[in-house]
């Protein structure tokens, strides 16, 4: 089964982009890059809350009250912020869930782990994209091991200030688990929530992408539906993919984008409809790139990319299962061999590890063959 999305390649070609030449990183043995280059794909999204949402860190509310200057003006407003780890965690949760569903043998690596903990496979697409870090004192190989994230996000800020009613404290009863209690509970709690329809403009960057990574990230973004404290039933969210930018430079920050949008539309009584906000967001990125002498590269509409990918490689449950299964096993085979090479083992340990690598490689090849012929 060929993982390449022909529709994605066609859309890029119609917009003057040769995807084969742009994606110098390949999901192939001896062609997967272990060092970064200046090749970026930026997914421009509007994160729209469709329910109350709470963002916490170590059990503490982080509905931040960041006071920042407004570009080109004297105003200083207090914005809400979603720290960068929250967007990364939101995407990663969905990615891991997809892999557990369609490629469980890849996520549970077992004896193929190079260092320390058994809880991270470290060679599945999720760890290849979002990175990881492990290191246990006294582990069998005596090494700490890490994989740098190729998905890069920064903190995202609300367009409008907190005093426009985009957040509020909500008081709740601390209920007992007992079925029958002698008296009503009087224990109260209070947390800060962002309100529904609050919007966070965000740029999600993927460095050194393969063509397969692009399709996978588009699918993950399209299926992400919750943000914040997911242990609650709140936090329903929609990520509107409004544009995909292919270039060799990093774009202006999310803060600069929110400042630009505030100057243009944020002072009005209400934000415009999402359709108008999408247009303004892309205008803001183009203007900010021009001001900073950044090459905006090739910009393709998010709807076009989304329709191409979902209508091609993810058009059915069966195709989705096959595609993610093969994609995950390819990653596993490539990264296991890359990690073995980087470990620089010698003697008996090298021979033992080589046997494990050969075993894993054969299992991956067999799984790919089975999925391709199904």
Buried (B, 14 or more C-beta within 10 A) or exposed (E): BEBBBEBBBEBBEEBEBEBEEBBEBBBEEEEBBEEEEEBBBBBBBBBBBBBBBBBBEEEEBBBBEBEBEBBEEEBEBEBBBBBBBBBBBBBBBBBBBBBBEBBEBBBEBEEBBBBBEEEBBBBBBBBBBBBBEBEBEEBEBEBEBEBEBBBBBBBBBBBBBBEBEBBEEBEEEEEEEEEEEEEEEEEEEEBBBBBBEBBBBBBBBBBBBBBBBBBBBBBBBBBBEBBBBEEEEBBBBBBBBBBBBBBEBBBBBBBBBBBBBBBBBBBEEEBEEBEEBBEBBBEBBBBBBEEEEBEBBBBBBBEBBBBBBBEBBBEEEEEBBBBBBBBBBBBBBBBBBBBBEEBEBEEEEEEEBEEBBEEBBEBBEEBBEEBEEE
